[in-house]
Amino acid sequence: MMQCPSLAQPWILWPLKLLTLRQQQKGVAKLGKLIQQRLNQDKHAQHDLYSIATKQIETQDIDEAFLKEIWAEAVFFYAAGGDTTATVLSALFFYLSRDPDCYQKLAHEIRSTFASSADIQGNALSTCRYLRACIDEALRMSPPVSGTLWRELPRSEYNNGPFVIDGHVIPPGTQVGVSAYALHHNEDYFPEPFQFRPERWFEKDRVHLEKMHDAFCPFSIGYRGCAGKAMAYLEAELVMAKTLWYFGFEKALGKEGETGAGAPGMGSGRERRGEFQLYDIVSSTHSGPTLLFQTRDEYWRELEGKH
């Protein structure tokens, strides 16, 4: 419906809701079980959203209003934080496993910046510029929300004069949107758009660099932009940095190693072997990649006691 707003009519929506009712109920039941399991634990058994929230109200009992707030936040995080972060990490693993130079540069940055795995956090992690460039390039190449996020001028602003975009008058009631994937692969903003090239984010031409940043919108832009942007970056940085601290990786051998890649015969726009294939269903779905991991010297052994 997001890609065809005109179809969002009651006579279409209600049958769809009925068809997916069982899945919705299963999802709510699963979420309810997760919440109840956490409520049965001590408030500070885990350092999570619940422990942070309850820390502010230690002297209060949990009432119905508080539970409703927890439910609202849980539903938001449950849907918003999983698929999208998994997609960008999958894309990043895909591209790095196929580009030895980028892989070696990133591995060297991580392993030379930190003295131990415990140091991989906070301000020190934010100094890893090549890591951030690799994540941004994966987001550009394979945006987790690759479709069009439609917008419409609010009716309250109809009387404020015509809505004009780049000289074009947009009539009231018109849905306007741009596909993030299409924008991220526009040569006017990103030369060689189908090449995974993290170095582009170190462009010395400030005008062109600003132009790229203006066109870069994996989290959307404006007050409707993703509220979890900072958390998504932190999660991706932590996962990739910790992975490269403990392990090395490469794409699997043979046919398994091509999982997630484009190939001849897959259809228009899907024949590039070096591009991670996404399927747009609001947040993108994907297959792969399939990788081989190798332990890094003795560093991985400290994980044995963390199971």
Summary of the structure (lengths in Angstrom):
residues: 307
radius of gyration: 22.4
end to end distance: 42.5
largest distance: 68.1
contacts: 770
relative contact order: 0.12
helix: 54%
strand: 8%
